[in-house]
Amino acid sequence: MSMSNNPIKHAVDDVRDATNEALHRSTAEAESARRKMLGDEMTLEEKVKSGANELKNRAQAEMDEAKRKARDA
């Protein structure tokens, strides 16, 4: 059962978190694709930054998903 007494707020929060999750996942995928596409054209520093950005976005997506699941539990 949801901890929220307001079903509209619950729905709005779910949509916001789902949207944020999708944005973070697409950003992470774009970083991965960028590294694959550019390959050796990227410096080591660029690859590391890109990898860190991908990891950060994947973690943020997981957090958004977890918030939604916790709210729905």
C-alpha positions as CSV (number, residue, x, y, z in Angstrom):
1,M,0.0,0.0,0.0
2,S,1.3,3.4,-0.9
3,M,2.4,5.8,1.9
4,S,0.9,8.7,-0.1
5,N,-2.7,9.7,0.8
6,N,-2.9,11.8,-2.3
7,P,-3.3,9.7,-5.5
8,I,-2.7,12.7,-7.8
9,K,0.6,13.6,-6.1
10,H,1.6,9.9,-6.2
11,A,0.9,9.8,-9.9
12,V,2.8,13.0,-10.6
13,D,5.8,11.8,-8.6
14,D,5.7,8.5,-10.5
15,V,5.6,10.2,-13.8
16,R,8.4,12.6,-12.8
17,D,10.6,9.7,-11.6
18,A,9.9,7.6,-14.7
19,T,10.8,10.5,-16.9
20,N,14.0,11.2,-15.1
21,E,14.9,7.6,-15.2
22,A,14.4,7.5,-18.9
23,L,16.5,10.6,-19.4
24,H,19.3,9.2,-17.3
25,R,19.3,5.9,-19.1
26,S,19.3,7.5,-22.5
27,T,22.2,9.8,-21.5
28,A,24.1,6.8,-20.2
29,E,23.5,4.9,-23.5
30,A,24.6,8.0,-25.5
31,E,27.9,8.1,-23.6
32,S,28.5,4.5,-24.2
33,A,27.7,4.9,-27.9
34,R,29.9,8.0,-28.1
35,R,32.9,6.0,-26.8
36,K,32.2,3.1,-29.2
37,M,31.9,5.5,-32.1
38,L,34.9,7.7,-31.4
39,G,37.1,4.9,-30.0
40,D,40.8,5.8,-30.2
41,E,40.0,9.4,-31.3
42,M,39.1,10.1,-27.7
43,T,41.9,10.8,-25.2
44,L,42.2,8.6,-22.1
45,E,40.9,11.6,-20.1
46,E,37.9,11.9,-22.3
47,K,37.1,8.2,-22.1
48,V,37.4,8.3,-18.3
49,K,35.1,11.3,-18.0
50,S,32.6,9.7,-20.4
51,G,32.7,6.4,-18.5
52,A,32.2,8.3,-15.2
53,N,29.3,10.2,-16.7
54,E,27.7,7.0,-18.0
55,L,28.1,5.4,-14.5
56,K,26.6,8.5,-12.8
57,N,23.6,8.5,-15.1
58,R,23.0,4.8,-14.7
59,A,23.1,5.2,-10.9
60,Q,20.7,8.1,-11.0
61,A,18.3,6.1,-13.2
62,E,18.4,3.2,-10.7
63,M,17.7,5.7,-7.9
64,D,14.7,7.1,-9.7
65,E,13.4,3.5,-10.3
66,A,13.9,2.6,-6.7
67,K,12.0,5.7,-5.5
68,R,9.1,4.8,-7.7
69,K,9.1,1.1,-6.5
70,A,9.3,2.2,-2.9
71,R,6.4,4.6,-3.3
72,D,4.3,1.8,-5.0
73,A,5.2,-0.8,-2.3
